[in-house]
Amino acid sequence: MTVIENSFCRICTNYCAIKVTIEDGAAVRVQGDRANPIYRGYTCVKGRSQSGYLRHGDRLLHSLKRADDGTLRPIPISDAMDEIAAELTVLIERHGPRSVAAYSGTMACATFPTANPLYAALLDAIGTPMRFDPNTLDKGGKQVAQSFLGTWGAPAQGFDEPMAILLIGINPLVTYTGFPAGSPHTWLAERLDAGCALVVIDPRKSEVAKKATLHLQAAPGHDVPILAAMIHVIVEEGLYDVEFITRWVDHIAELREVVRSFDPESVAVAAGIDPRDLRLAARLYTTASRGYTMAGTGPNMAGSGTLLEYLVLVIETLCGRWMRAGEVVKNAVSLIPGPVSYVAGARGPRDWRKRQVLKTRNLRESRAGMPTSALADEILADDEDRVRALISWAGNPAIAFPDQHKTVAALKRLELLVQIDPWMSETSRLARYVIAPRMPLESASVTSMLDSLAARGTGYGSGTAYAQYTPALAAVPERSDLIEDWEFFYGLMVRMGYGVTVRAAGANRRVPPVILDSKPTTEELIELLSAGARIPLARVKAERGGAIFTEDLPVVASASDRADGRLDVGHPEMLDALIAHGNRPSIGKSDADYPFRLLCRRHNHTYNTSCNFEATNRGVYYNPAFLHPDDMAELGITNGTTVRIRSSLAAIDAVAEADPSLRRGVVSMAFGYGTHSSAADDVRLRGSSPNRLVPVNVVFDPYTGQPRMSNLPVAIEASTDRSLGPSQL
């Protein structure tokens, strides 16, 4: 029997609406849903290929346990939960709850509405603060910067009919962030047709830069000075919102004094761009009636993410890019429970610090979360309460974390490593237990993650009040022993003797928690965690293909006349950081032994460390090292040549490929490839791991601990294809 069902993709956070062809319980085809109002048939190669993932020969259909001889052998999932719960209980009794850590990776988006609440409930029950995620290796400066600026009681203008967009080191046509969830190409084309100005700052003429009104192809590492120079122009030429600044903003005089030294002419010369273009960029953006700015992974990974994101917020605030009283919030949350009210008023700066202090580099928990780059040090420490057990879910730390040698050494030292993974990933190969989960089309879900993303910051989530539900469509493979992620966390809690109390992910703290007296079904769990949402779940289910729910959209209220909160565009700590940044040695004169700069990029056929299969990569499994053709000629290499890339920490081999869209002097690679074993690393089959090159303790953001993972100084030479020995890892 063949049927075609509505669903949505859960490979990444774009959540594309899809049509799934089911034959006798198996998903055999996935295609975009042309009738959907925001996706309009759009999908990427990853989403269209997911029917193949479910039946792929490498998929794990049973959980595994490492035997005494070192091999991984099948174990019934119930037995695995029994043993893991018992071991965790002993570790907590002996060493305290801090000895147990957890990491949730980017693929947590696949099971967000069900697994995240149970994951958090388990860690709450254990009492461990050691909770890590990719945010502080990605763009954690966004949350910390808000602490220095303060917050506005209503959303930013964002995706609501912008007439100017400023993108810094981000490529939404590939990353699917920076534009609203939906069809990014169609949305951008419509905005440009409406007269929207698109300004892109990027060392690469990326897919989105090719469509820009103005592209500043600056040398890497100059994003902070460029933003400071744009602020210089905004203040110097009086391009800011005088009324908004007067009523709601502090320290503009102090800001003016500091940015005076970042004059556009000198900044442009250092960055290798035309100063007239830099001034034009500021004018194009600030003179538009509405707009938004978003900085991506590239500049955030350059070592000063918090300062960079603070300057982004300063530009937004100078331009008054915040929703005002009387405006309708068109992207209001639909499925996350609890009332949401918006007020057009400011709340001043607050402490960026949170309670937990770590053992290394004076790092601590921040409003962005725990510094993930410090997790390896927390495992390798000699303290009694060091991390001894790690539950790794929906991620691949052995590949994703910086300083790969240290990371792998730490993972090997753990007394208990549990990896939840449908594949034998590099982290799975190091684990004692590998838990085999169901995959998205085999489970029911809702799009509440789009609601949660919108609250994260400008450039995330949907631009509309969109929601969709999907039932489980594909049957699990015959003779498999799979578990949904939430069931695993639930099973551990019950076995460890904890009561199961959960909150919907992203829910208002005023919403009462849900107490699970008995194990629900997935459908029942979704119902429980959606209760009290703006749009009833039954209403969403009735729109099987997804819909925009415009009823009862919130309206921004006016602040009280006595409201005295202010936004701080000249926070002393941030201005001191900006002064120090301006006083750094010239980028061109530093690191003379490493004349190239390694930049991060993404490929459309992968999602970080996931989806690199024949169906998506068309047989190209490796991770090209993209270089400008003139640099390749100077190095005496051609397409397909193996090159040695060396940093101050380590070296890797990679396959060179010409990319004329790059500036000279840079090498551009994706993060999320390769193996953890250099001796077994065939770069043409498994790719190269740039994270092996990244030290965590040289240049890093002092608030999030995010090391310099992009704009990393490296040297490049033709390789002899020799294997890298252990000393070079």
C-alpha positions in Angstrom: 0.0 0.0 0.0 1.3 3.4 -0.9 0.3 6.7 0.7 1.6 10.2 0.7 1.7 12.0 4.1 2.5 15.5 5.3 5.3 16.0 7.7 8.3 18.3 8.3 12.0 17.7 8.1 14.1 17.6 11.3 17.5 17.4 9.8 18.2 21.1 10.8 16.4 24.0 12.3 14.7 25.1 9.1 12.0 22.5 9.6 11.0 22.3 6.0 7.4 21.1 5.2 7.6 17.9 3.3 5.6 15.2 1.6 6.6 11.6 2.4 5.7 8.7 0.3 5.2 5.6 2.4 5.1 2.1 1.0 4.2 -0.8 3.3 5.4 1.3 6.3 8.7 2.4 4.8 9.5 5.9 3.7 10.6 5.7 0.1 10.5 9.3 -1.1 10.7 12.8 0.5 9.9 16.0 -1.4 8.9 19.5 -0.6 5.3 20.5 0.1 4.5 23.1 -2.6 1.2 23.9 -0.9 2.9 25.1 2.3 2.5 28.8 2.8 6.1 29.6 3.9 8.2 26.7 2.5 6.4 26.6 -0.9 8.1 23.3 -1.9 11.6 24.1 -0.7 13.8 21.4 0.7 17.6 20.8 0.6 19.4 17.7 -0.5 19.7 16.5 3.1 16.0 16.6 3.7 15.2 14.9 0.4 17.6 12.1 1.2 16.4 11.2 4.6 14.3 8.2 3.4 17.7 6.7 2.6 19.1 7.4 6.1 16.4 5.2 7.6 17.3 2.2 5.5 21.1 2.9 5.3 23.3 -0.2 5.9 25.4 1.7 8.4 22.5 2.7 10.6 22.6 1.2 14.1 19.5 -1.0 14.8 20.6 -2.2 18.3 22.4 -0.5 21.2 26.0 -1.5 21.9 28.2 -2.1 24.9 31.9 -2.3 24.9 33.1 -5.8 26.0 36.2 -6.6 28.0 38.1 -7.2 24.7 37.3 -3.7 23.5 34.8 -4.6 20.9 31.2 -3.2 20.9 28.5 -5.8 21.0 24.7 -5.6 20.9 22.9 -5.2 24.2 19.1 -5.0 24.8 18.1 -1.4 25.4 16.5 -2.2 28.7 19.6 -3.9 30.0 21.7 -0.9 28.8 19.5 1.5 30.8 19.7 -0.8 33.9 23.5 -0.8 33.8 23.9 2.9 33.0 21.5 3.9 35.7 23.4 1.8 38.2 26.8 3.2 37.3 25.6 6.8 37.4 24.1 6.2 40.8 27.4 4.9 42.1 29.4 7.7 40.6 27.1 10.3 42.1 27.2 8.7 45.6 31.0 8.6 45.5 31.9 11.8 43.8 28.9 14.0 43.8 26.5 15.2 41.0 29.2 17.4 39.4 31.0 14.2 38.3 28.2 13.6 35.7 28.1 15.8 32.7 26.0 15.9 29.6 26.4 17.3 26.1 23.5 17.9 23.7 24.5 18.6 20.1 22.9 20.3 17.1 20.8 17.3 16.1 18.8 17.8 19.3 16.6 19.8 17.0 15.3 16.5 15.7 13.5 15.6 18.9 13.3 19.0 20.6 9.7 19.1 21.9 9.9 15.6 23.6 13.5 14.9 24.4 14.7 18.3 25.6 12.3 18.4 28.6 13.2 14.9 29.7 17.0 15.6 29.2 16.7 18.7 31.4 14.6 16.8 33.9 17.2 14.1 34.3 20.0 16.6 34.8 17.9 18.6 37.3 17.2 15.4 39.2 20.9 14.5 39.3 21.7 18.0 40.4 24.5 18.5 38.0 25.4 21.9 36.6 27.7 20.3 34.0 25.5 20.8 31.0 27.2 21.7 27.7 26.0 22.4 24.2 27.3 23.9 20.9 26.1 27.5 21.7 29.5 28.5 23.3 31.3 27.0 20.3 29.1 28.9 17.8 27.5 32.2 18.7 27.2 32.4 22.5 28.3 36.0 22.5 24.7 36.9 21.5 23.4 36.1 24.9 26.3 37.6 26.8 26.2 40.8 24.8 22.5 41.3 25.8 23.7 41.3 29.4 25.9 44.4 28.7 23.4 46.3 26.5 20.2 45.4 28.4 17.0 44.1 26.9 14.0 45.6 25.1 10.6 44.4 26.2 9.5 43.6 22.6 11.2 41.7 19.8 13.6 43.3 17.3 12.1 44.3 13.9 13.8 41.2 12.5 12.1 39.5 9.6 9.0 41.7 9.6 9.3 43.4 6.2 12.9 44.6 6.5 14.1 47.3 4.0 17.7 46.7 5.0 19.6 43.6 6.0 23.2 43.6 7.3 24.8 40.1 7.3 28.3 39.6 8.8 30.0 36.3 8.1 26.9 34.3 7.5 25.4 32.6 4.5 21.7 32.0 5.1 21.3 30.3 1.7 23.3 27.4 3.1 23.1 27.7 6.9 19.3 28.4 7.1 19.8 30.9 9.8 19.8 34.7 9.2 16.6 34.5 7.1 13.3 33.3 8.4 12.5 29.6 8.3 11.0 28.8 4.9 12.4 29.1 1.4 15.4 31.3 1.8 15.9 32.0 -1.9 12.3 33.0 -2.5 12.1 35.2 0.6 15.3 37.0 -0.3 14.2 37.5 -3.9 10.9 39.0 -2.6 12.6 41.4 -0.2 15.1 42.5 -2.9 12.2 43.1 -5.3 10.5 45.2 -2.6 13.6 47.5 -2.6 15.4 46.0 0.5 19.1 46.7 0.6 21.3 43.7 1.4 24.8 44.5 2.8 27.1 41.5 3.3 30.5 41.6 5.1 32.4 38.4 4.3 36.0 37.5 3.1 34.3 35.1 0.6 31.9 36.0 -2.2 29.4 33.5 -0.8 26.1 32.5 -2.3 24.3 35.3 -0.4 27.1 37.8 -1.1 26.6 37.3 -4.8 23.0 38.7 -4.4 24.1 41.6 -2.2 23.4 45.3 -2.9 26.9 45.9 -1.4 29.5 43.3 -0.6 32.4 44.3 1.6 34.9 41.5 0.9 37.2 42.4 3.8 40.2 40.5 5.0 39.3 38.1 7.8 39.6 39.3 11.4 38.5 42.9 10.7 34.8 42.5 11.6 35.0 44.3 14.9 36.9 47.4 13.5 34.5 47.5 10.6 31.4 47.5 12.8 33.1 50.2 15.0 33.7 52.3 11.9 30.1 51.9 10.8 29.1 53.2 14.3 31.5 56.0 13.8 29.7 57.0 10.5 26.2 56.6 12.2 27.2 58.9 15.0 29.3 61.3 13.0 26.6 61.8 10.4 23.7 61.8 12.8 22.0 58.7 11.2 20.7 57.4 14.5 17.1 57.5 15.8 17.3 60.7 18.0 13.9 60.2 19.7 14.7 56.6 20.6 18.2 57.4 21.8 17.0 60.3 23.9 14.3 58.3 25.7 15.9 54.9 26.1 19.7 54.9 25.6 22.7 55.7 27.9 26.3 56.6 27.3 26.2 57.6 23.6 28.8 60.3 24.3 31.2 57.7 25.7 30.6 55.5 22.6 31.2 58.5 20.3 34.6 59.2 22.0 35.8 55.6 21.6 34.7 55.0 18.0 36.3 58.3 16.9 39.6 56.4 16.6 37.9 53.8 14.2 37.7 56.2 11.3 36.4 54.5 8.1 39.5 55.4 6.0 42.1 53.7 8.2 39.8 50.8 9.0 39.1 50.2 5.4 42.7 50.3 4.3 43.6 47.8 7.0 40.7 45.5 5.9 41.5 45.8 2.2 38.2 47.4 1.2 37.2 50.8 -0.2 36.4 53.4 2.5 33.6 54.8 0.3 32.0 51.3 0.4 32.3 51.2 4.2 30.6 54.5 4.6 27.9 53.5 2.0 27.3 50.3 3.9 26.5 52.3 7.1 24.2 54.7 5.2 22.4 51.9 3.3 21.5 50.2 6.5 20.7 53.1 8.8 18.6 55.1 6.4 16.2 52.3 5.7 12.8 52.4 7.5 13.1 48.9 9.0 15.9 46.3 9.1 17.9 43.9 11.1 21.6 42.8 11.5 22.9 39.3 12.1 26.5 38.1 12.6 27.2 34.5 11.9 29.5 31.7 13.0 32.5 33.0 11.1 33.1 36.3 13.0 31.9 34.8 16.3 34.5 32.1 16.0 37.3 34.6 15.5 37.9 35.0 19.3 35.9 38.1 20.2 32.3 37.0 19.8 30.9 38.9 22.7 32.4 42.2 21.7 31.3 41.6 18.1 27.7 40.9 19.1 27.6 43.9 21.4 28.5 46.1 18.5 25.7 44.5 16.5 23.3 45.3 19.3 24.7 48.9 19.5 24.0 49.4 15.7 20.5 48.0 16.2 19.8 50.3 19.1 21.2 53.4 17.5 18.8 52.7 14.6 15.9 52.0 16.9 15.4 48.6 15.3 13.0 47.4 18.1 9.3 47.0 17.9 7.3 49.8 19.3 3.9 50.1 21.1 1.0 49.2 18.9 2.9 46.9 16.6 1.6 43.3 16.1 4.1 40.6 16.9 3.6 38.5 13.7 6.0 35.7 14.8 4.4 35.0 18.1 5.0 31.6 19.7 2.3 29.1 18.8 3.0 25.8 20.6 5.0 26.8 23.7 2.7 27.1 26.7 2.4 30.2 28.8 1.3 33.8 28.3 3.6 36.1 26.4 3.3 39.9 26.7 5.5 42.5 25.2 6.1 46.1 26.4 8.0 48.8 24.5 10.4 49.5 27.3 14.0 48.9 28.3 15.6 46.9 31.0 19.2 47.9 31.8 22.3 45.7 31.9 22.6 42.7 34.1 25.4 40.5 35.3 26.5 38.1 32.5 27.8 35.7 35.1 26.0 32.6 36.4 26.9 30.6 39.5 29.1 27.8 38.3 32.9 28.4 38.2 35.1 26.0 36.1 38.6 24.8 36.7 40.4 26.3 33.8 41.2 29.8 32.3 39.0 31.6 34.8 36.0 30.5 32.9 32.5 30.2 34.3 29.0 29.6 33.3 27.5 32.6 31.5 24.1 33.5 30.1 25.2 31.6 27.0 25.7 28.4 29.0 28.7 26.4 30.1 31.9 27.0 28.1 32.0 23.8 26.1 35.7 24.3 25.2 36.5 23.7 28.9 34.8 20.3 29.1 37.9 18.3 28.2 39.8 20.1 31.0 37.0 19.3 33.4 37.4 15.6 32.6 41.3 15.7 32.7 41.4 17.5 36.0 42.8 15.7 39.1 40.0 16.9 41.4 37.7 14.5 43.2 34.7 16.1 41.6 36.1 16.0 38.1 33.8 14.9 35.3 33.8 11.1 35.2 30.7 10.3 33.2 29.4 12.0 30.1 26.1 11.5 28.3 26.5 12.7 24.8 23.3 13.2 22.9 22.7 14.4 19.3 26.3 15.5 18.9 29.8 14.2 18.1 32.4 15.8 20.5 35.3 13.8 19.1 35.0 15.8 15.8 33.1 18.9 16.8 35.2 20.1 19.7 38.4 22.2 19.4 41.8 20.7 20.3 40.8 17.3 19.1 43.8 15.6 20.6 42.9 16.8 24.1 39.2 16.1 23.5 39.8 12.5 22.5 42.2 12.0 25.5 39.5 13.3 27.8 36.8 11.1 26.3 39.1 8.1 26.7 39.7 8.9 30.4 36.0 8.9 31.3 34.8 6.1 33.5 31.5 6.1 31.6 30.8 7.5 28.1 27.3 7.1 26.8 26.7 8.1 23.2 23.2 8.3 21.8 23.6 8.0 18.1 22.1 6.3 15.0 25.5 5.9 13.5 28.9 4.6 14.5 30.3 8.1 14.7 33.8 9.0 15.9 32.4 9.5 19.4 30.5 6.2 19.3 33.8 4.5 18.6 35.1 5.7 21.9 31.9 5.1 24.0 31.2 2.3 26.5 27.5 2.4 25.5 26.1 3.4 22.2 22.3 3.9 22.4 20.5 3.4 19.1 17.6 5.8 18.8 14.6 6.1 16.5 15.0 8.7 13.7 12.7 11.6 12.9 10.2 10.1 10.4 9.7 7.3 12.9 8.5 9.6 15.7 5.7 12.2 16.1 6.7 15.8 16.7 5.6 19.5 16.5 7.5 22.6 15.4 7.8 24.2 18.8 11.5 24.6 18.2 10.7 27.4 15.7 9.0 29.2 18.6 12.0 28.7 20.8 14.5 29.9 18.2 12.7 33.1 17.7 13.3 33.9 21.4 17.1 33.3 21.0 17.8 36.5 19.0 17.5 38.3 15.8 17.9 36.1 12.7 16.4 32.9 14.1 13.1 31.1 13.8 10.1 31.9 11.6 9.0 35.3 10.6 5.4 34.3 11.1 3.3 32.5 13.7 3.7 29.2 12.0 3.2 25.7 13.4 2.9 22.1 12.2 2.4 18.7 13.7 3.5 15.3 12.3 2.6 11.8 13.4 5.1 9.0 13.2 5.1 7.9 9.5 7.7 5.2 9.0 7.7 1.9 10.8 10.9 1.0 12.7 13.1 -1.6 10.9 12.2 -5.2 11.5 14.1 -7.0 14.3 15.5 -3.6 15.5 15.6 -2.6 19.2 15.3 1.2 19.0 14.2 3.8 21.6 13.1 7.4 21.3 15.5 9.8 22.9 13.0 11.0 25.5 12.3 7.4 26.5 16.0 6.9 27.3 16.1 9.8 29.6 12.8 8.8 31.2 14.1 5.2 31.7 17.2 6.4 33.5 15.2 8.7 35.8 12.8 5.9 36.8 15.7 3.4 37.3 17.6 5.9 39.5 14.6 6.4 41.7 13.8 10.0 40.6 10.3 11.5 40.2 9.7 12.6 36.7 8.8 16.3 36.6 9.1 18.1 33.2 8.6 21.5 31.7 8.0 22.2 28.1 11.2 23.4 26.4 11.2 27.2 26.3 8.1 27.5 28.4 7.5 30.5 30.7 8.6 29.7 34.3 5.1 30.6 35.5 3.7 27.6 33.7 3.3 24.7 36.2 5.6 21.7 35.5 4.1 18.4 34.3 4.4 15.5 36.7 4.6 12.1 34.9 3.2 9.5 37.3 3.5 6.9 34.5 5.1 6.6 31.2 3.1 8.4 28.5 3.1 7.7 24.8 4.9 10.2 22.6 1.6 11.6 21.4 0.5 12.0 25.0 3.7 13.7 26.0 3.4 16.2 23.1 -0.2 16.9 24.3 0.9 17.4 27.9 3.8 19.7 27.0 1.7 21.8 24.6 -1.2 22.4 27.0 -1.9 26.1 27.5 -0.2 27.2 24.3 -1.6 30.1 22.2 -2.8 27.7 19.6 -4.3 24.4 20.9 -2.6 21.3 19.6 -5.9 20.0 18.1 -6.1 23.1 16.0 -2.5 22.6 14.7 -3.2 18.9 14.0 -6.2 19.9 11.9 -3.8 21.7 9.5 -1.8 18.6 8.5 0.4 20.5 6.1 1.2 23.3 8.5 -0.3 26.8 8.7 0.2 30.4 9.9 -2.0 31.0 12.9 -2.8 34.7 13.0 -5.5 34.6 15.7 -4.8 36.4 19.0 -1.4 37.7 17.9 0.1 39.8 20.8 0.3 43.6 20.4 3.2 45.5 21.9 2.0 47.6 24.9 3.3 51.0 25.9 5.7 51.3 28.8 4.7 53.1 31.9 5.5 56.8 31.9 7.6 56.0 35.0 9.6 53.4 33.3 13.3 54.3 33.8 15.2 51.4 32.2 17.9 52.3 29.7 19.9 50.4 27.1 23.7 50.9 27.4 25.5 51.5 24.1 28.7 52.5 26.0 29.1 49.9 28.6 32.5 50.5 30.2 33.6 46.9 30.0 32.7 46.6 26.3 34.3 50.0 25.5 37.5 48.9 27.2 37.4 45.7 25.2 37.0 47.7 22.0 39.9 50.0 22.8 42.1 46.9 23.5 41.0 45.4 20.2 42.0 48.5 18.4 45.4 48.5 20.1 46.2 44.9 19.0 49.1 44.5 16.6 48.3 44.6 12.9 46.8 41.3 11.7 49.1 41.5 8.7 52.2 41.7 10.8 51.4 39.1 13.4 51.9 35.3 13.1 54.5 35.7 10.4 55.2 31.9 10.5 51.6 31.3 9.7 50.7 33.5 6.7 47.3 32.0 5.8 44.0 32.4 7.7 41.8 29.3 8.1 38.1 30.3 7.8 35.1 28.1 8.6 32.4 27.5 6.0 29.5 25.1 5.6 28.4 22.7 2.9 24.8 22.3 1.9 25.0 18.5 1.8 26.1 18.2 5.5 24.8 19.4 8.8 27.8 19.9 11.0 29.1 16.3 11.5 25.9 14.7 10.1 24.4 13.6 6.7 27.7 13.1 4.8 26.4 10.2 2.8 26.5 9.1 -0.9 23.0 10.4 -1.4 24.0 13.9 -0.3 27.7 14.2 -1.2 27.5 12.5 -4.6 30.6 10.5 -3.7 32.8 13.4 -2.5 33.3 12.4 1.2 36.4 14.6 1.8 36.6 18.1 3.1 38.2 20.4 0.5 40.7 23.0 1.5 39.5 25.9 -0.7 42.2 28.4 -1.8 42.3 31.2 -4.2 43.7 30.0 -7.6 46.6 32.6 -7.4 47.6 31.2 -4.0 47.5 27.7 -5.4 49.8 28.7 -8.3 52.2 30.4 -5.9 52.3 27.2 -3.7 52.8 25.1 -6.8 49.6 23.0 -6.3 46.6 22.2 -8.4 43.1 20.9 -7.8 43.3 17.5 -6.0 46.8 18.1 -4.6 47.1 17.0 -1.0 48.4 19.9 1.2 49.7 20.0 4.7 48.0 22.7 6.9 49.8 23.5 10.1 48.8 25.7 13.1 50.7 26.4 16.3 49.1 23.3 17.7 49.0 20.6 15.1 48.9 19.7 11.4 46.4 18.0 9.1 46.5 16.9 5.5 43.7 18.1 3.1 42.7 18.0 -0.5 43.1 21.5 -2.2 40.5 22.9 -4.4 40.4 26.3 -6.2 37.8 28.9 -5.2 38.1 32.2 -6.9 35.4 33.7 -4.6 37.9 33.8 -1.8 40.3 36.6 -0.9 43.9 35.7 -1.3 45.7 34.6 1.9 42.8 32.4 3.3 42.0 28.8 3.3 38.3 27.9 3.8 37.2 24.5 5.2 34.1 23.0 6.8 34.3 21.9 10.4 32.8 18.4 11.2 34.9 16.0 9.1 37.7 13.5 9.6 38.5 10.9 12.2 39.9 11.1 15.7 42.8 8.8 14.7 45.5 10.4 12.6 47.0 7.1 11.7 43.8 5.9 10.2 42.8 9.1 8.6 42.5 8.9 4.8 41.6 12.5 3.9 40.1 11.4 0.6 37.6 9.1 2.2 36.9 10.6 5.6 38.0 14.2 5.2 40.2 16.4 7.3 39.4 17.7 10.8 40.3 21.4 11.1 39.4 21.3 14.8 42.6 19.3 15.3 44.4 22.6 14.6 42.5 24.8 17.2 44.1 25.5 20.6 41.6 26.4 23.3 43.9 28.4 25.5 45.6 30.9 23.2 42.9 33.3 21.8 39.4 32.9 23.2 36.4 34.9 24.2 36.8 35.5 28.0 33.0 35.2 28.6 32.0 32.1 26.6 35.4 30.5 26.4 34.9 30.2 22.6 38.4 29.8 21.1 39.5 31.2 17.8 38.2 28.5 15.5 38.0 30.7 12.4 40.6 33.3 11.2 43.1 30.8 12.7 46.7 31.5 11.6 48.1 28.5 9.6 50.9 27.7 7.2 50.3 25.6 4.0 52.6 23.5 1.9 52.3 20.7 -0.6 52.1 17.4 1.3 53.9 14.1 0.6 50.7 12.2 1.8 52.7 10.8 4.7 50.7 9.9 7.8 50.8 12.2 10.8 52.4 10.6 13.8 51.0 10.9 17.4 53.3 13.9 18.1 51.5 15.9 15.3 48.0 15.2 16.5 
